[in-house]
Amino acid sequence: MNNSKIALVTGGSRGLGKNMALSLAQKGIDVILTYNSQKDEATAVVNEIEQIGQKAAFLQLNTGDVGSFDGFFEQLKTILETTFGADRFDFLINNAGIGIHAPFAETTEEQFDQLSNIHLKGVFFLTQKALPLLNDGGRIVNVSSGLARFAVPGSSAYGALKAAVEMLTRYQAKELGARGITVNVVAPGAIETDFGGGQVRDNVQLNQWVAGVTALGRAGLPDDIGGVVAFLCTDDARWINGQRIEVSGGMNL
């Protein structure tokens, strides 16, 4: 049997999710990551994790399609058994997400529903359906955003849904405590990735604006985030529960 703990990271093929997956592996944790469309990127991350010395695998998942979850968990059971010699996993990282930038007055119902399905409904039911496979004493880390605390025009639906995830985190922590499962939420600030079309990374004006409102004087990088998620999955973090941890370098303080 495999003695390593196992983490499931949604959206682990790129951006912050990739950094979380690699940070977990560096702490001696095996990783299953999901990707939506970028199979080549997922394969590359699995190879990197294996080079670190941990086991890894990937599965395709659209976290906005709740109807696909039963089939996904059947695949997950098979991979747990064949790749990891396990029948359960320990850590669920609800990271997968997309960004849609639109003024409140122009946000369409279609845009709202797409964001809601991925960022709230998907997180709610994926976690619910994961419970039978999640070990007692495990950890759940949800991913929010600084945009749930401060308002930046163009992110009204996204920010509101992330605020809902932060409240859901507290309910999950309260109700899953009997199983020894902790639930926390990590809220990154603006990060230089391809998220939302790579705006923070590629738009010089936006990058400078972010740096100007951040106490540490720069936009965030993926390396600033993954280690915090990995820390929450260590024994040192066992007494942190139901908390929102913003990792933004001090944005809009």
C-alpha positions in Angstrom: 0.0 0.0 0.0 1.0 3.6 -0.6 2.0 5.5 2.5 2.0 9.0 0.9 -1.0 11.2 1.3 -2.8 12.0 -1.9 -4.2 15.4 -3.0 -6.8 16.1 -5.7 -6.2 19.5 -7.3 -8.8 20.7 -9.8 -7.5 22.9 -12.6 -4.0 21.6 -11.8 -2.5 21.7 -15.3 -1.6 25.5 -15.4 -1.4 28.7 -13.5 -2.0 28.6 -9.8 -3.2 25.0 -9.8 0.0 23.8 -11.4 2.0 25.7 -8.7 -0.2 24.2 -6.0 0.3 20.7 -7.4 4.1 21.1 -7.5 4.2 22.6 -4.1 2.3 19.7 -2.6 4.6 17.2 -4.4 7.6 19.0 -2.8 6.1 18.3 0.6 6.0 14.6 -0.2 2.3 14.4 -1.2 1.1 12.5 -4.3 -1.1 14.4 -6.6 -4.1 13.8 -8.9 -4.8 16.8 -11.0 -7.7 17.6 -13.3 -7.6 19.6 -16.5 -10.4 20.8 -18.7 -9.0 21.0 -22.2 -5.1 21.2 -22.0 -4.1 17.5 -21.8 -0.6 18.2 -22.9 -0.1 20.7 -20.1 -1.5 18.2 -17.6 0.9 15.5 -18.9 3.8 17.9 -18.4 2.8 18.7 -14.8 2.5 14.9 -14.0 6.0 14.4 -15.4 7.4 17.2 -13.3 5.8 15.7 -10.2 7.3 12.3 -11.0 10.7 14.0 -11.3 10.3 15.4 -7.8 9.8 11.8 -6.7 6.0 11.6 -6.0 3.3 9.7 -7.8 0.9 11.7 -10.0 -2.0 11.2 -12.5 -4.5 13.4 -14.3 -8.2 13.2 -15.2 -10.3 15.3 -17.5 -13.0 17.3 -15.6 -15.3 20.3 -16.4 -16.1 21.5 -12.9 -19.0 23.4 -14.2 -20.8 20.2 -15.4 -22.3 18.7 -12.3 -23.8 15.9 -14.3 -20.4 14.6 -15.1 -19.3 14.2 -11.5 -20.5 10.6 -10.9 -18.6 9.4 -13.9 -15.5 11.4 -12.8 -15.5 9.8 -9.3 -15.8 6.3 -10.8 -12.6 7.1 -12.9 -11.0 8.6 -9.7 -11.6 5.3 -7.8 -9.9 3.4 -10.6 -6.9 5.7 -10.7 -6.6 5.7 -6.9 -6.4 1.9 -7.0 -4.2 1.4 -10.1 -1.8 4.3 -9.7 -1.6 4.8 -6.0 -2.7 1.6 -4.4 -5.3 3.4 -2.4 -9.1 3.6 -2.1 -9.3 7.1 -0.7 -7.5 10.4 -0.9 -6.7 13.0 1.7 -6.8 16.6 0.4 -9.2 18.3 -2.0 -8.1 21.6 -3.5 -11.0 23.3 -5.3 -8.9 25.5 -7.6 -10.4 25.3 -11.1 -11.8 28.5 -12.4 -12.2 31.0 -15.2 -12.4 34.7 -15.3 -15.0 36.7 -17.2 -14.5 40.5 -17.1 -17.6 42.5 -17.7 -19.2 45.6 -16.2 -22.1 44.9 -13.8 -24.6 46.7 -16.2 -23.5 44.5 -19.1 -23.0 41.1 -17.5 -25.2 38.6 -19.3 -27.2 35.7 -17.7 -25.1 33.3 -19.7 -21.9 34.7 -18.3 -23.3 34.6 -14.8 -24.5 31.0 -15.1 -21.1 29.9 -16.5 -19.3 31.5 -13.6 -21.8 30.2 -11.1 -21.6 26.7 -12.3 -17.8 26.6 -12.1 -17.2 28.7 -9.0 -20.1 27.9 -6.7 -22.4 25.1 -7.8 -19.4 23.0 -9.1 -17.4 23.5 -5.9 -20.5 22.7 -3.7 -21.4 19.4 -5.4 -17.9 18.2 -6.3 -17.0 18.5 -2.6 -20.2 16.8 -1.6 -19.6 13.9 -3.9 -16.0 13.6 -2.8 -16.9 13.0 0.8 -17.2 9.2 0.6 -13.6 9.1 -0.9 -12.1 11.7 1.4 -10.2 10.3 4.4 -11.3 11.3 7.9 -8.7 13.8 9.1 -8.4 15.2 5.6 -8.3 18.7 4.3 -10.3 20.8 1.9 -8.9 24.0 0.5 -11.2 26.2 -1.5 -9.8 29.0 -3.6 -11.4 32.5 -3.5 -10.0 35.9 -4.5 -9.1 39.2 -3.1 -12.1 40.4 -5.3 -14.4 38.9 -2.6 -13.1 41.6 -0.2 -12.5 44.7 -2.4 -14.3 45.7 -5.5 -12.6 46.2 -8.8 -15.1 47.2 -11.6 -15.8 44.4 -14.0 -15.8 41.5 -11.6 -19.2 41.8 -9.9 -20.4 38.2 -10.6 -17.0 36.6 -10.0 -16.5 38.5 -6.7 -20.0 37.8 -5.5 -19.6 34.0 -6.2 -16.2 33.9 -4.5 -17.8 35.6 -1.4 -20.3 32.8 -1.4 -17.5 30.2 -1.5 -16.0 31.9 1.5 -19.2 31.5 3.5 -19.6 27.9 2.2 -16.1 27.2 3.6 -17.3 28.0 7.1 -20.4 25.8 6.8 -18.2 23.0 5.5 -15.8 23.4 8.3 -18.6 23.3 10.9 -20.3 20.3 9.4 -17.3 18.2 8.5 -15.5 18.8 11.8 -16.9 15.6 13.3 -14.8 13.7 10.7 -11.7 15.7 11.6 -11.7 17.4 8.2 -10.5 21.0 8.2 -11.8 23.4 5.5 -10.1 26.7 4.7 -10.2 29.2 1.9 -7.2 30.8 0.2 -7.8 34.1 -1.5 -5.0 35.2 -3.9 -4.6 38.8 -5.0 -3.8 39.8 -8.5 -1.4 37.2 -10.0 0.7 37.1 -13.2 -0.7 34.0 -14.9 -2.8 33.3 -18.1 -6.0 33.7 -16.0 -8.6 35.9 -17.5 -6.6 36.3 -20.7 -3.4 37.1 -18.8 -4.4 40.7 -18.1 -2.3 41.1 -14.9 0.7 39.6 -16.5 0.5 41.2 -20.0 -1.2 44.6 -19.5 1.6 47.0 -18.3 -0.9 49.6 -17.0 -2.9 47.0 -15.0 0.3 45.5 -13.6 1.6 48.9 -12.5 -1.8 49.7 -10.9 -1.7 46.4 -9.0 1.8 47.1 -7.8 0.8 50.6 -6.7 -2.1 49.3 -4.4 -0.1 46.4 -3.0 2.0 47.0 0.2 4.8 44.9 -1.1 5.0 46.8 -4.3 4.4 44.2 -7.1 1.8 41.9 -8.6 1.8 38.3 -7.3 3.4 35.3 -8.9 2.2 31.7 -8.9 5.1 30.8 -6.6 3.6 33.1 -4.0 0.5 31.0 -3.7 1.1 27.3 -4.1 3.2 26.9 -0.9 0.4 28.4 1.2 -2.0 25.7 -0.1 0.6 23.0 0.5 1.1 24.3 4.1 -2.6 24.0 4.8 -2.2 20.3 4.0 0.6 19.7 6.5 0.4 18.7 10.2 1.6 22.2 11.1 -1.7 23.6 9.9 -4.0 21.1 11.7 -5.6 23.7 14.0 -6.4 26.2 11.2 -10.1 25.7 10.3 -12.8 27.7 8.8 -10.4 30.5 7.9 -10.0 32.9 5.0 -6.3 33.4 4.2 -5.6 36.2 1.8 -2.4 35.8 -0.1 -2.1 39.2 -1.9 1.0 40.9 -0.6 -1.3 43.4 1.1 -3.5 44.6 -1.7 -5.9 47.5 -1.0 -5.1 47.6 2.7 
